[in-house]
Amino acid sequence: MVHKRIRRMLAVVQWSGLLLLAGCTTVVSCDRTHQLDIQQWTAAPLRVSQQMRLEASPEEIFDYISQADTLPQWMPGLESLSYDHGQSMAAGELAQGSQRTMMFGEQSEIEDIVYFDRPHLIAYQILEGVPVRNHLAIMTVEEREGASYLTWSQYFDVQRTSVGGWLMPLMVRSFVKDAQDNLIKHFGGAAVAGCHGQKAD
């Protein structure tokens, strides 16, 4: 049985007519982001990358996308979350090694923070709660020409043993697009580039 979160996302994908599959203007693809070596964490393909220009400082944007009290304000379907800093490299503070539990209704998702460089980059891996393998998500904030640019990229392999697994690339693209809309509404700005990577295996 497909859980409630997947059913909601399926409805969004169906309603949108899969328009988000069109119009990729810039492919965001690299083997190293800042000091993060992507190949160290995953060999999975890039499934989606979305870039937006936001009207705020990198510090404001980074804190808004990473802190427990603001994440539910922009991440679709997220009702609450908690951080565990027991393994954090910053002695009880949010940093590499922190773990967070995200609650999407009755569905929980556990993530590890694998890289943290405020206000430039946060990377995390989904450990459980979503039918994907070898996941890595990277969010970078860069300031150039007087503006701030947020890029959110998702790498993962699908789990072929479930319907949700096969559909995850489509659902993640829809999820990221909705999150982008929320962030632009909050800060002001515009979508800059978006693309989908490799299709489902």
C-alpha positions, -999 to 999 in steps of 0.1 A, spaced: 0 0 0 14 34 -10 15 56 21 -3 90 23 27 111 14 33 93 -18 -4 95 -27 -4 132 -22 27 137 -43 13 115 -70 -18 137 -72 5 168 -76 24 151 -104 -7 140 -122 -23 175 -118 7 193 -131 8 172 -162 45 165 -156 53 200 -169 84 201 -147 100 176 -170 103 203 -197 125 234 -200 158 225 -185 179 255 -192 211 247 -172 224 214 -161 240 217 -127 266 189 -126 300 187 -110 321 161 -91 331 185 -63 311 213 -47 331 236 -24 351 210 -4 325 183 -7 335 154 -29 302 140 -42 318 107 -52 329 101 -16 292 99 -6 273 85 -36 278 71 -70 241 76 -78 230 98 -107 218 133 -104 180 132 -105 170 168 -101 187 202 -97 169 234 -91 184 269 -89 168 301 -77 177 337 -71 166 349 -37 164 385 -23 183 379 10 218 375 23 234 340 21 233 339 60 196 346 61 189 320 34 211 293 49 197 296 84 161 296 70 167 263 50 186 245 78 170 254 112 144 233 129 120 262 135 119 274 99 122 242 78 85 234 81 77 269 68 90 261 33 94 223 29 62 208 15 43 185 39 68 188 67 49 192 100 78 190 125 114 178 129 139 173 157 177 174 156 200 150 174 235 166 178 250 136 197 274 129 169 279 165 157 314 177 150 305 210 168 298 197 203 260 198 205 253 222 177 241 218 141 270 206 120 284 176 102 273 145 121 240 159 132 209 137 125 174 149 120 140 132 121 114 148 98 77 141 103 55 143 72 22 135 89 25 99 102 55 93 79 90 98 94 122 104 75 157 102 91 185 122 76 222 125 84 240 159 78 272 148 60 286 183 53 279 217 69 296 249 60 275 279 70 265 300 50 276 281 18 266 245 18 246 218 36 245 182 24 225 154 38 216 118 32 182 101 37 187 70 58 152 57 60 116 66 53 118 70 15 122 43 -11 156 54 -24 192 42 -21 225 59 -21 208 93 -15 227 126 -13 211 161 -14 232 192 -17 220 228 -10 245 255 -19 241 293 -14 263 316 -34 265 354 -36 274 369 -70 267 402 -87 248 414 -57 224 385 -55 221 352 -36 216 319 -55 204 288 -39 209 255 -57 193 222 -45 205 190 -61 194 154 -54 213 122 -62 198 88 -56 191 53 -70 155 41 -71 143 10 -53 127 -11 -80 108 -33 -56 81 -8 -48 57 15 -68 69 44 -48 105 36 -57 98 37 -94 80 70 -91 105 87 -68 123 107 -95 90 123 -106 79 129 -70 112 145 -59 111 169 -89 76 180 -79 87 182 -42 117 204 -50 97 226 -74 70 232 -47 98 240 -21 113 265 -46 80 283 -50 77 286 -12 112 300 -8 107 325 -36 74 336 -20 91 341 13 123 359 2 113 373 -32 133 363 -63 128 340 -93 136 306 -106 168 306 -126 174 271 -138 159 237 -133 166 203 -148 159 167 -143 188 143 -145 187 106 -153 153 90 -156 142 61 -134 163 30 -141 
